[in-house]
């Protein structure tokens, strides 16, 4: 991402339905595994302009890192109560006191050409017992100029997502598509934009806030997926969403044993990752 995209994000992430719905899902999942406590530290890797990690700051000790100085400047200006550190991972993580209970990597890894290498380097710095919550954009059929403008190398399917942690000392607590209920609408809009060679928002993005009633409705529909994901995490559901605009996984760092993610993928039907809706 470049400065124009960071400016768009900073302008929209406190009221646009996608940011708000996603943030509710993230915060509710984290509360399922980490009871709120200011003694519990959460680190947001690739925090951008800071909106996601700031949403946790009333209940946890929060740190955001990003390699882009312009993003960190915007984050510090907007959320002075959160610590932000400019630097590249995994090196920057050595500046953060341990223990860290949870690491966020939300819509970060698609920006990295060698995502597997970067993620492996991050995992080597994580203490056993810590959680990692990852989100990535899904389904290459949704690829448009929006992805190009954000510097994406890919959108993921299930198998490509799983390869991130294959043979790493991580256990899978949750994996599913999400932003599933709005997938048909998003696919129609993205398909039309691709045919017309356009985007809906500023700086080559599709971020444009709709009228307030529509924005509230879209936020509510997206955020309502939290219930399904929390049931999945608690073992009260056998499967998650079978298609979606994004993928989400909650992992836990194990002390030594190497887990096979294929054997642990009980929460989503694994074929070729194609949408079934």
C-alpha positions as a Markdown table, in Angstrom:
| # | Residue | x | y | z |
|---|---|---|---|---|
| 1 | Unk | 0.0 | 0.0 | 0.0 |
| 2 | Unk | 1.1 | 3.6 | -0.7 |
| 3 | Unk | 0.2 | 6.9 | 0.9 |
| 4 | Unk | -3.0 | 7.4 | -1.0 |
| 5 | Unk | -4.4 | 4.0 | 0.1 |
| 6 | Unk | -3.4 | 4.7 | 3.7 |
| 7 | Unk | -5.2 | 8.1 | 3.6 |
| 8 | Unk | -8.3 | 6.4 | 2.3 |
| 9 | Unk | -8.1 | 3.8 | 5.1 |
| 10 | Unk | -7.6 | 6.4 | 7.8 |
| 11 | Unk | -10.6 | 8.4 | 6.5 |
| 12 | Unk | -13.0 | 5.4 | 6.3 |
| 13 | Unk | -12.0 | 2.8 | 8.9 |
| 14 | Unk | -14.0 | 4.3 | 11.8 |
| 15 | Unk | -17.3 | 4.3 | 10.0 |
| 16 | Unk | -17.2 | 2.2 | 6.8 |
| 17 | Unk | -19.2 | -1.1 | 7.2 |
| 18 | Unk | -16.4 | -3.4 | 6.2 |
| 19 | Unk | -13.9 | -2.1 | 8.7 |
| 20 | Unk | -16.6 | -2.0 | 11.5 |
| 21 | Unk | -17.9 | -5.5 | 10.8 |
| 22 | Unk | -14.5 | -7.0 | 10.6 |
| 23 | Unk | -13.4 | -5.3 | 13.8 |
| 24 | Unk | -16.4 | -6.7 | 15.7 |
| 25 | Unk | -15.6 | -10.2 | 14.5 |
| 26 | Unk | -12.0 | -9.9 | 15.5 |
| 27 | Unk | -12.6 | -8.5 | 19.0 |
| 28 | Unk | -15.3 | -11.1 | 19.8 |
| 29 | Unk | -13.1 | -14.0 | 18.7 |
| 30 | Unk | -10.2 | -12.6 | 20.8 |
| 31 | Unk | -12.4 | -12.4 | 23.8 |
| 32 | Unk | -13.2 | -16.0 | 23.5 |
| 33 | Unk | -9.6 | -17.1 | 24.1 |
| 34 | Unk | -8.3 | -14.1 | 26.1 |
| 35 | Unk | -10.3 | -12.6 | 28.9 |
| 36 | Unk | -9.9 | -8.8 | 28.9 |
| 37 | Unk | -7.0 | -7.7 | 31.1 |
| 38 | Unk | -4.6 | -4.8 | 30.7 |
| 39 | Unk | -1.8 | -7.2 | 31.7 |
| 40 | Unk | -2.4 | -9.1 | 28.5 |
| 41 | Unk | -0.5 | -7.9 | 25.5 |
| 42 | Unk | -1.7 | -8.0 | 21.9 |
| 43 | Unk | 0.5 | -7.1 | 18.9 |
| 44 | Unk | -0.9 | -6.1 | 15.5 |
| 45 | Unk | 1.7 | -6.9 | 12.8 |
| 46 | Unk | 1.1 | -4.7 | 9.8 |
| 47 | Unk | -1.3 | -2.4 | 11.7 |
| 48 | Unk | -1.7 | 0.1 | 8.9 |
| 49 | Unk | -3.4 | 3.3 | 10.3 |
| 50 | Unk | -4.2 | 1.7 | 13.6 |
| 51 | Unk | -7.9 | 1.2 | 13.7 |
| 52 | Unk | -7.9 | -2.5 | 14.4 |
| 53 | Unk | -5.5 | -2.5 | 17.3 |
| 54 | Unk | -7.1 | 0.6 | 18.8 |
| 55 | Unk | -10.3 | -1.3 | 19.1 |
| 56 | Unk | -8.6 | -3.6 | 21.7 |
| 57 | Unk | -7.0 | -0.8 | 23.7 |
| 58 | Unk | -9.7 | -0.4 | 26.3 |
| 59 | Unk | -9.3 | -4.0 | 27.5 |
| 60 | Unk | -5.7 | -5.0 | 26.6 |
| 61 | Unk | -2.1 | -3.6 | 26.4 |
| 62 | Unk | -1.8 | -3.0 | 22.6 |
| 63 | Unk | 1.1 | -2.5 | 20.3 |
| 64 | Unk | 1.0 | -1.9 | 16.5 |
| 65 | Unk | 3.9 | -2.4 | 14.1 |
| 66 | Unk | 4.1 | -1.4 | 10.4 |
| 67 | Unk | 7.1 | -0.9 | 8.1 |
| 68 | Unk | 5.5 | 2.2 | 6.5 |
| 69 | Unk | 6.3 | 5.5 | 8.3 |
| 70 | Unk | 3.3 | 7.3 | 6.8 |
| 71 | Unk | 1.0 | 4.6 | 8.3 |
| 72 | Unk | 2.6 | 4.8 | 11.7 |
| 73 | Unk | 2.4 | 8.6 | 11.7 |
| 74 | Unk | -1.3 | 8.5 | 10.9 |
| 75 | Unk | -1.9 | 5.8 | 13.6 |
| 76 | Unk | 0.0 | 7.8 | 16.3 |
| 77 | Unk | -1.9 | 10.9 | 15.5 |
| 78 | Unk | -5.3 | 9.2 | 15.7 |
| 79 | Unk | -4.7 | 6.8 | 18.6 |
| 80 | Unk | -2.1 | 8.3 | 21.0 |
| 81 | Unk | -3.1 | 5.9 | 23.7 |
| 82 | Unk | -1.7 | 2.9 | 21.7 |
| 83 | Unk | 2.0 | 2.2 | 21.2 |
| 84 | Unk | 3.1 | 2.1 | 17.5 |
| 85 | Unk | 6.5 | 1.0 | 16.3 |
| 86 | Unk | 7.8 | 1.5 | 12.8 |
| 87 | Unk | 9.8 | -1.4 | 11.5 |
| 88 | Unk | 9.8 | -4.6 | 9.5 |
| 89 | Unk | 9.0 | -8.1 | 10.9 |
| 90 | Unk | 10.4 | -10.2 | 12.3 |
| 91 | Unk | 13.1 | -7.9 | 13.5 |
| 92 | Unk | 10.8 | -5.3 | 15.0 |
| 93 | Unk | 9.2 | -7.9 | 17.2 |
| 94 | Unk | 12.4 | -7.9 | 19.4 |
| 95 | Unk | 11.5 | -4.4 | 20.6 |
| 96 | Unk | 8.3 | -5.6 | 22.2 |
| 97 | Unk | 8.4 | -6.9 | 25.7 |
| 98 | Unk | 7.2 | -10.5 | 26.3 |
| 99 | Unk | 5.0 | -12.2 | 26.9 |
| 100 | Unk | 2.7 | -11.4 | 24.0 |
| 101 | Unk | -0.6 | -13.3 | 24.3 |
| 102 | Unk | -1.8 | -12.8 | 20.7 |
| 103 | Unk | -0.6 | -11.5 | 17.4 |
| 104 | Unk | -2.9 | -10.1 | 14.7 |
| 105 | Unk | -2.0 | -10.4 | 11.0 |
| 106 | Unk | -5.1 | -9.0 | 9.4 |
| 107 | Unk | -5.0 | -8.6 | 5.6 |
| 108 | Unk | -1.2 | -8.4 | 5.6 |
| 109 | Unk | 0.3 | -11.6 | 4.0 |
| 110 | Unk | -1.3 | -10.9 | 0.6 |
| 111 | Unk | 1.1 | -7.9 | 0.4 |
| 112 | Unk | 4.2 | -10.1 | 0.7 |
| 113 | Unk | 5.6 | -12.0 | -2.3 |
| 114 | Unk | 7.2 | -14.7 | -0.2 |
| 115 | Unk | 4.4 | -15.0 | 2.4 |
| 116 | Unk | 5.4 | -18.4 | 3.7 |
| 117 | Unk | 9.0 | -17.3 | 4.5 |
| 118 | Unk | 7.8 | -14.1 | 6.3 |
| 119 | Unk | 5.2 | -16.0 | 8.3 |
| 120 | Unk | 7.8 | -18.7 | 9.2 |
| 121 | Unk | 10.1 | -16.0 | 10.5 |
| 122 | Unk | 7.4 | -14.5 | 12.6 |
| 123 | Unk | 6.5 | -17.9 | 14.1 |
| 124 | Unk | 10.1 | -18.5 | 15.3 |
| 125 | Unk | 9.8 | -15.4 | 17.5 |
| 126 | Unk | 6.5 | -16.4 | 19.1 |
| 127 | Unk | 6.5 | -18.0 | 22.5 |
| 128 | Unk | 4.6 | -21.3 | 23.0 |
| 129 | Unk | 1.0 | -20.8 | 24.0 |
| 130 | Unk | 0.5 | -17.5 | 22.1 |
| 131 | Unk | -2.3 | -17.1 | 19.6 |
| 132 | Unk | -2.1 | -15.9 | 16.0 |
| 133 | Unk | -5.2 | -14.5 | 14.3 |
| 134 | Unk | -4.9 | -14.2 | 10.5 |
| 135 | Unk | -7.2 | -12.8 | 7.9 |
| 136 | Unk | -6.5 | -12.7 | 4.1 |
| 137 | Unk | -8.6 | -11.9 | 1.0 |
| 138 | Unk | -10.0 | -14.9 | -0.7 |
| 139 | Unk | -11.0 | -16.1 | -4.2 |
| 140 | Unk | -9.1 | -14.9 | -7.3 |
| 141 | Unk | -12.4 | -14.5 | -9.1 |
| 142 | Unk | -12.8 | -11.3 | -7.0 |
| 143 | Unk | -9.4 | -9.9 | -8.3 |
| 144 | Unk | -9.8 | -6.3 | -9.5 |
| 145 | Unk | -7.9 | -3.1 | -9.7 |
| 146 | Unk | -8.7 | -2.8 | -5.9 |
| 147 | Unk | -6.2 | -5.6 | -5.3 |
| 148 | Unk | -3.6 | -4.1 | -7.6 |
| 149 | Unk | -3.9 | -0.6 | -5.9 |
| 150 | Unk | -3.4 | -2.3 | -2.5 |
| 151 | Unk | -0.2 | -4.1 | -3.7 |
| 152 | Unk | -1.7 | -7.6 | -3.4 |
| 153 | Unk | 0.2 | -10.5 | -4.8 |
| 154 | Unk | -2.7 | -12.9 | -4.5 |
| 155 | Unk | -6.1 | -13.8 | -3.1 |
| 156 | Unk | -6.2 | -17.1 | -1.3 |
| 157 | Unk | -8.1 | -20.4 | -1.5 |
| 158 | Unk | -8.1 | -22.9 | 1.4 |
| 159 | Unk | -5.1 | -24.9 | 0.2 |
| 160 | Unk | -3.0 | -21.8 | -0.4 |
| 161 | Unk | -4.0 | -20.5 | 3.0 |
| 162 | Unk | -3.1 | -23.8 | 4.8 |
| 163 | Unk | 0.4 | -23.8 | 3.2 |
| 164 | Unk | 1.3 | -20.8 | 5.3 |
| 165 | Unk | 1.6 | -22.9 | 8.4 |
| 166 | Unk | 2.2 | -26.4 | 7.0 |
| 167 | Unk | 4.9 | -28.1 | 9.2 |
| 168 | Unk | 5.2 | -25.2 | 11.6 |
| 169 | Unk | 4.6 | -25.7 | 15.3 |
| 170 | Unk | 1.0 | -24.4 | 15.2 |
| 171 | Unk | -2.3 | -25.9 | 16.0 |
| 172 | Unk | -5.4 | -24.8 | 14.2 |
| 173 | Unk | -8.3 | -23.7 | 16.5 |
| 174 | Unk | -10.4 | -22.1 | 13.8 |
| 175 | Unk | -10.4 | -21.8 | 10.1 |
| 176 | Unk | -13.2 | -20.6 | 7.8 |
| 177 | Unk | -14.2 | -18.3 | 5.0 |
| 178 | Unk | -15.9 | -15.2 | 6.3 |
| 179 | Unk | -17.6 | -12.1 | 4.9 |
| 180 | Unk | -19.7 | -14.9 | 3.4 |
| 181 | Unk | -23.2 | -13.6 | 3.6 |
| 182 | Unk | -22.4 | -10.6 | 1.4 |
| 183 | Unk | -20.2 | -12.6 | -1.0 |
| 184 | Unk | -22.8 | -12.7 | -3.8 |
| 185 | Unk | -23.1 | -8.9 | -3.8 |
| 186 | Unk | -19.4 | -8.4 | -3.6 |
| 187 | Unk | -18.8 | -10.8 | -6.5 |
| 188 | Unk | -21.3 | -9.1 | -8.7 |
| 189 | Unk | -19.8 | -5.7 | -8.0 |
| 190 | Unk | -16.2 | -6.9 | -8.5 |
| 191 | Unk | -17.1 | -8.7 | -11.7 |
| 192 | Unk | -18.8 | -5.5 | -13.1 |
| 193 | Unk | -15.8 | -3.4 | -12.1 |
| 194 | Unk | -13.4 | -5.8 | -13.7 |
| 195 | Unk | -15.4 | -5.7 | -17.0 |
| 196 | Unk | -15.6 | -1.9 | -16.9 |
| 197 | Unk | -11.9 | -1.5 | -15.7 |
| 198 | Unk | -12.9 | 0.8 | -12.8 |
| 199 | Unk | -13.1 | 0.9 | -9.0 |
| 200 | Unk | -15.9 | 2.4 | -6.8 |
| 201 | Unk | -13.7 | 4.5 | -4.5 |
| 202 | Unk | -10.8 | 6.8 | -4.2 |
| 203 | Unk | -7.1 | 5.9 | -4.9 |
| 204 | Unk | -8.0 | 2.9 | -7.0 |
| 205 | Unk | -9.9 | 1.2 | -4.2 |
| 206 | Unk | -13.5 | -0.1 | -3.8 |
| 207 | Unk | -13.9 | 1.7 | -0.4 |
| 208 | Unk | -16.8 | 4.1 | -0.6 |
| 209 | Unk | -19.2 | 4.6 | 2.3 |
| 210 | Unk | -22.8 | 4.0 | 1.2 |
| 211 | Unk | -25.7 | 5.9 | 2.6 |
| 212 | Unk | -26.0 | 5.6 | 6.3 |
| 213 | Unk | -29.0 | 3.1 | 6.5 |
| 214 | Unk | -27.3 | 0.9 | 3.9 |
| 215 | Unk | -23.9 | 1.2 | 5.7 |
| 216 | Unk | -25.6 | 0.1 | 9.0 |
| 217 | Unk | -27.3 | -2.8 | 7.3 |
| 218 | Unk | -24.1 | -4.1 | 5.6 |
| 219 | Unk | -22.2 | -3.8 | 8.9 |
| 220 | Unk | -24.9 | -5.7 | 10.8 |
| 221 | Unk | -25.0 | -8.5 | 8.2 |
| 222 | Unk | -21.2 | -8.9 | 8.1 |
| 223 | Unk | -20.7 | -8.7 | 11.9 |
| 224 | Unk | -23.5 | -11.3 | 12.4 |
| 225 | Unk | -21.0 | -13.9 | 11.2 |
| 226 | Unk | -19.3 | -13.6 | 14.5 |
| 227 | Unk | -21.8 | -16.0 | 16.1 |
| 228 | Unk | -21.0 | -18.8 | 13.6 |
| 229 | Unk | -17.3 | -18.3 | 14.0 |
| 230 | Unk | -17.5 | -18.3 | 17.8 |
| 231 | Unk | -19.6 | -21.5 | 17.7 |
| 232 | Unk | -17.0 | -23.0 | 15.4 |
| 233 | Unk | -14.2 | -22.1 | 17.8 |
| 234 | Unk | -16.1 | -23.6 | 20.7 |
| 235 | Unk | -16.7 | -26.8 | 18.9 |
| 236 | Unk | -20.5 | -26.3 | 18.7 |
| 237 | Unk | -20.4 | -26.4 | 14.9 |
| 238 | Unk | -18.6 | -28.8 | 12.6 |
| 239 | Unk | -18.1 | -26.6 | 9.6 |
| 240 | Unk | -17.7 | -22.9 | 8.9 |
| 241 | Unk | -18.6 | -20.9 | 5.8 |
| 242 | Unk | -17.9 | -22.6 | 2.5 |
| 243 | Unk | -17.3 | -19.4 | 0.6 |
| 244 | Unk | -16.5 | -15.8 | 1.3 |
| 245 | Unk | -14.7 | -12.7 | 0.4 |
| 246 | Unk | -12.0 | -13.5 | 3.0 |
| 247 | Unk | -10.5 | -16.3 | 5.0 |
| 248 | Unk | -9.8 | -16.3 | 8.7 |
| 249 | Unk | -7.7 | -18.6 | 11.0 |
| 250 | Unk | -6.9 | -18.7 | 14.7 |
| 251 | Unk | -3.7 | -20.6 | 15.5 |
| 252 | Unk | -1.8 | -21.4 | 18.7 |
| 253 | Unk | 1.9 | -21.7 | 19.0 |
| 254 | Unk | 2.9 | -25.2 | 20.3 |
| 255 | Unk | 6.0 | -25.9 | 22.2 |
| 256 | Unk | 7.6 | -28.6 | 20.0 |
| 257 | Unk | 5.3 | -31.0 | 18.2 |
| 258 | Unk | 4.8 | -30.2 | 14.5 |
| 259 | Unk | 1.1 | -30.4 | 13.6 |
| 260 | Unk | -0.4 | -31.4 | 10.3 |
| 261 | Unk | -2.9 | -28.7 | 9.3 |
| 262 | Unk | -4.6 | -31.2 | 6.9 |
| 263 | Unk | -5.4 | -33.5 | 9.7 |
| 264 | Unk | -6.8 | -30.6 | 11.8 |
| 265 | Unk | -9.1 | -29.1 | 9.1 |
| 266 | Unk | -12.3 | -30.3 | 10.6 |
| 267 | Unk | -14.1 | -27.0 | 10.4 |
| 268 | Unk | -14.4 | -26.4 | 6.7 |
| 269 | Unk | -15.0 | -28.6 | 3.7 |
| 270 | Unk | -11.6 | -28.8 | 1.8 |
| 271 | Unk | -11.7 | -29.4 | -1.9 |
| 272 | Unk | -10.3 | -26.8 | -4.3 |
| 273 | Unk | -11.5 | -23.8 | -2.2 |
| 274 | Unk | -14.2 | -22.9 | -4.7 |
| 275 | Unk | -17.3 | -21.1 | -3.5 |
| 276 | Unk | -20.3 | -23.3 | -3.3 |
| 277 | Unk | -23.0 | -20.5 | -2.9 |
